Amino acid sequence: VVIENSRLLGAVALSDIIKPGIRDRFAQLRRMGLRTVMITGDNPLTAAAIAREAGVDSFLAEATPEDKLAMIREEQRGGRLVAMMGDGTNDAPALAQADVGLAMNSGTQAAREAGNMVDLDSDPTKLLEIIEIGKGLLITRGALTTFSVANDVAKYFAILPALFVTAYPELGVLNVMQLHSPASAVLSAVIFNALIIPALVPLALRGVPYRPMSAASLLSRNLLVYGLGGLLLPFVAIKVTDLLITPLF
């Protein structure tokens, strides 16, 4: 600001440059169920302006390294997983404490060593890709496990009554599939197992895609597809296989 003879001759405004599209990226994080918090050493007025422009959920201004560390520990005590992004030496304690520490490649050596990973592009919104990949891996593992457990339950439910119905006639009520014989029941289950395991390999390699939605909706959808699907598929496949191989007995 330049003032001469009590007259304002001009003013220059300085502000941090917000990366293009960062507001949309933070909105996408919000749709994924994440809360974004900006922690900065700036004064509250500057921090509020930047937070409003970037679209973060809340902010902590005039934060010291101890303040950042204390905030992360407080969130963790509440049972929440915390991801921290930073590039300065004063971010190093918080990066080390966070469940996921993402250091910027353009940051200090202390920050890069404290974080779990380093973003070579130094893009604060790279956390979005990290979360999507991480959630995709967890969902894929959960989906395959759910399908496998449901699949095994269905197979044994189909096989055991057929195997022991001769010795224990009361088990006949459980033989809902009405398989031809114990031998055909076992062979049908073996054939189904030999086919279904290789069929799951492409799914494991490709992964189950993650879609931004609530955890409850995501769980319900995957239980329906991989839980109920894993339960019903063996009944249908084993019955069809039994009908096909019955002429061999």
C-alpha positions as CSV (number, residue, x, y, z in Angstrom):
1,V,0.0,0.0,0.0
2,V,1.4,3.4,-1.0
3,I,0.1,6.5,0.7
4,E,1.3,10.1,0.0
5,N,-0.1,13.3,1.5
6,S,-2.9,11.2,3.1
7,R,-4.0,10.0,-0.3
8,L,-4.1,6.3,-1.3
9,L,-2.1,6.0,-4.5
10,G,-2.2,2.3,-5.0
11,A,-2.5,-1.1,-3.4
12,V,-1.1,-4.6,-4.2
13,A,-2.9,-7.7,-3.0
14,L,-0.9,-10.9,-2.4
15,S,-2.5,-14.3,-1.9
16,D,-1.6,-18.0,-2.3
17,I,-2.5,-19.5,-5.6
18,I,-5.0,-22.3,-5.4
19,K,-4.4,-25.2,-7.9
20,P,-7.1,-25.3,-10.6
21,G,-9.7,-27.9,-9.9
22,I,-8.8,-28.5,-6.3
23,R,-12.2,-27.5,-5.1
24,D,-13.8,-30.2,-7.2
25,R,-11.3,-32.7,-5.9
26,F,-12.1,-31.9,-2.3
27,A,-15.8,-32.2,-3.1
28,Q,-15.1,-35.7,-4.5
29,L,-13.3,-36.6,-1.3
30,R,-16.3,-35.5,0.7
31,R,-18.5,-37.7,-1.4
32,M,-16.2,-40.6,-0.5
33,G,-17.0,-39.9,3.2
34,L,-13.8,-38.1,4.0
35,R,-13.5,-34.8,6.0
36,T,-10.8,-32.5,4.8
37,V,-8.9,-30.2,7.3
38,M,-6.4,-27.6,6.3
39,I,-3.7,-27.0,8.9
40,T,-1.6,-23.9,8.4
41,G,0.7,-21.5,10.1
42,D,-1.1,-18.5,8.6
43,N,-3.2,-16.2,10.6
44,P,-6.9,-17.0,10.9
45,L,-8.1,-14.4,8.4
46,T,-5.8,-15.7,5.7
47,A,-6.5,-19.3,6.5
48,A,-10.3,-18.7,6.4
49,A,-10.0,-17.1,3.0
50,I,-7.9,-19.9,1.5
51,A,-10.1,-22.6,3.1
52,R,-13.2,-21.1,1.7
53,E,-11.7,-20.8,-1.8
54,A,-10.3,-24.4,-1.7
55,G,-13.5,-25.9,-0.3
56,V,-12.1,-27.7,2.7
57,D,-14.4,-28.7,5.5
58,S,-12.5,-26.9,8.3
59,F,-9.1,-25.4,9.1
60,L,-6.6,-24.9,12.0
61,A,-4.7,-21.6,11.8
62,E,-1.4,-20.5,13.4
63,A,-0.6,-24.2,13.9
64,T,2.7,-25.2,15.4
65,P,4.2,-28.7,14.8
66,E,2.9,-29.6,18.2
67,D,-0.6,-28.5,17.3
68,K,-0.6,-30.6,14.1
69,L,0.6,-33.6,16.0
70,A,-2.0,-33.1,18.8
71,M,-4.8,-32.8,16.3
72,I,-3.9,-36.0,14.5
73,R,-3.7,-37.9,17.8
74,E,-7.0,-36.5,18.9
75,E,-8.7,-37.7,15.7
76,Q,-7.0,-41.2,16.1
77,R,-8.2,-41.5,19.7
78,G,-11.7,-41.0,18.3
79,G,-11.3,-44.1,16.2
80,R,-10.7,-42.3,12.9
81,L,-8.0,-43.1,10.3
82,V,-6.0,-40.0,9.4
83,A,-4.1,-39.1,6.3
84,M,-1.6,-36.2,6.4
85,M,-0.1,-34.3,3.5
86,G,2.8,-32.0,4.0
87,D,6.0,-30.6,2.6
88,G,7.8,-28.8,5.4
89,T,10.1,-29.8,8.2
90,N,7.4,-28.7,10.7
91,D,5.0,-31.2,9.1
92,A,7.4,-34.2,9.8
93,P,6.0,-35.2,13.2
94,A,2.4,-35.1,12.0
95,L,3.4,-37.1,8.8
96,A,5.0,-39.7,11.0
97,Q,2.0,-39.9,13.3
98,A,-0.7,-40.1,10.7
99,D,-2.0,-43.5,9.5
100,V,-1.1,-42.4,5.9
101,G,1.7,-39.8,5.5
102,L,2.0,-38.3,2.0
103,A,5.0,-36.1,1.6
104,M,5.5,-33.7,-1.4
105,N,8.5,-34.4,-3.5
106,S,9.2,-30.6,-3.6
107,G,9.2,-30.6,0.2
108,T,12.1,-30.9,2.7
109,Q,14.1,-34.0,3.3
110,A,12.7,-34.4,6.8
111,A,9.1,-34.5,5.4
112,R,10.0,-37.0,2.8
113,E,11.6,-39.3,5.3
114,A,8.7,-39.0,7.8
115,G,6.0,-39.9,5.3
116,N,4.9,-43.3,4.2
117,M,5.1,-42.3,0.6
118,V,6.3,-39.4,-1.6
119,D,4.2,-37.8,-4.3
120,L,6.6,-37.1,-7.2
121,D,4.1,-34.6,-8.7
122,S,3.7,-32.7,-5.5
123,D,0.0,-32.6,-6.0
124,P,-2.1,-32.2,-2.8
125,T,-5.1,-33.9,-4.5
126,K,-3.1,-37.0,-5.2
127,L,-4.6,-38.4,-2.0
128,L,-7.7,-39.0,-4.0
129,E,-6.0,-41.6,-6.2
130,I,-4.3,-43.2,-3.2
131,I,-7.6,-43.6,-1.4
132,E,-9.3,-45.0,-4.4
133,I,-6.6,-47.6,-5.0
134,G,-6.5,-48.5,-1.3
135,K,-10.3,-48.9,-1.1
136,G,-10.3,-50.8,-4.3
137,L,-7.7,-53.3,-2.9
138,L,-9.7,-53.7,0.4
139,I,-13.0,-54.1,-1.5
140,T,-11.5,-56.7,-3.8
141,R,-10.0,-58.7,-1.0
142,G,-13.3,-58.5,0.9
143,A,-15.4,-59.4,-2.1
144,L,-13.3,-62.5,-2.9
145,T,-13.3,-63.6,0.7
146,T,-17.0,-63.2,1.0
147,F,-17.6,-65.1,-2.3
148,S,-15.3,-67.9,-1.3
149,V,-16.9,-68.4,2.2
150,A,-20.4,-68.3,0.8
151,N,-19.3,-70.6,-2.0
152,D,-17.9,-73.2,0.4
153,V,-21.0,-73.1,2.6
154,A,-23.2,-73.7,-0.4
155,K,-21.0,-76.6,-1.7
156,Y,-20.9,-78.4,1.6
157,F,-24.7,-77.8,2.1
158,A,-25.2,-79.5,-1.3
159,I,-22.7,-82.4,-0.8
160,L,-23.0,-83.5,2.8
161,P,-26.7,-84.5,2.6
162,A,-26.2,-86.5,-0.5
163,L,-23.2,-88.3,1.0
164,F,-24.8,-89.3,4.3
165,V,-28.5,-89.7,3.3
166,T,-28.0,-93.5,3.1
167,A,-26.6,-93.8,6.6
168,Y,-28.9,-91.1,8.0
169,P,-32.2,-91.0,6.1
170,E,-33.4,-88.1,8.1
171,L,-30.8,-85.9,6.3
172,G,-32.9,-86.4,3.1
173,V,-34.9,-83.3,3.9
174,L,-31.7,-81.3,3.5
175,N,-31.0,-82.8,0.1
176,V,-32.8,-79.9,-1.6
177,M,-30.8,-80.3,-4.8
178,Q,-31.9,-83.9,-5.3
179,L,-28.6,-85.0,-6.8
180,H,-28.4,-88.3,-8.6
181,S,-26.0,-90.1,-6.2
182,P,-23.3,-89.4,-3.7
183,A,-20.7,-90.1,-6.4
184,S,-22.2,-87.7,-8.8
185,A,-22.6,-85.1,-6.0
186,V,-18.9,-85.2,-5.2
187,L,-17.8,-85.2,-8.8
188,S,-20.1,-82.3,-9.7
189,A,-18.6,-80.3,-6.7
190,V,-15.1,-81.1,-7.8
191,I,-15.8,-80.0,-11.4
192,F,-17.4,-76.8,-10.2
193,N,-14.5,-76.0,-7.9
194,A,-12.0,-76.7,-10.8
195,L,-13.9,-74.2,-12.9
196,I,-14.7,-71.4,-10.4
197,I,-11.2,-70.9,-9.1
198,P,-9.6,-70.0,-12.4
199,A,-12.6,-67.9,-13.2
200,L,-11.9,-65.7,-10.1
201,V,-8.3,-65.0,-11.2
202,P,-9.3,-62.2,-13.7
203,L,-11.5,-60.6,-11.0
204,A,-8.6,-60.7,-8.6
205,L,-6.2,-59.1,-11.1
206,R,-8.6,-56.5,-12.4
207,G,-10.0,-55.7,-8.9
208,V,-13.5,-54.7,-7.9
209,P,-14.0,-51.0,-8.9
210,Y,-14.6,-48.5,-6.1
211,R,-17.5,-46.2,-6.5
212,P,-17.9,-43.1,-4.3
213,M,-20.8,-43.9,-2.0
214,S,-21.5,-44.4,1.6
215,A,-19.9,-47.3,3.4
216,A,-23.3,-48.8,4.2
217,S,-24.4,-48.7,0.6
218,L,-21.1,-50.2,-0.6
219,L,-21.3,-53.0,1.9
220,S,-24.9,-53.8,1.0
221,R,-24.1,-53.9,-2.7
222,N,-21.1,-56.2,-2.3
223,L,-22.9,-58.5,0.1
224,L,-25.7,-58.9,-2.4
225,V,-23.4,-59.4,-5.4
226,Y,-20.6,-61.5,-3.8
227,G,-22.3,-62.9,-0.7
228,L,-25.7,-63.9,-2.1
229,G,-24.2,-64.6,-5.5
230,G,-21.5,-66.8,-4.0
231,L,-24.3,-68.7,-2.1
232,L,-26.6,-69.3,-5.0
233,L,-24.1,-70.0,-7.8
234,P,-22.9,-73.3,-6.5
235,F,-26.4,-74.7,-6.1
236,V,-27.2,-73.9,-9.7
237,A,-23.9,-74.9,-11.2
238,I,-23.6,-78.2,-9.2
239,K,-27.2,-79.2,-10.1
240,V,-26.6,-78.5,-13.8
241,T,-23.3,-80.4,-13.7
242,D,-25.0,-83.3,-11.9
243,L,-27.6,-83.5,-14.7
244,L,-24.9,-83.5,-17.4
245,I,-22.9,-86.3,-15.8
246,T,-25.8,-88.5,-14.7
247,P,-25.6,-90.6,-17.9
248,L,-22.1,-91.7,-16.8
249,F,-23.4,-93.4,-13.7
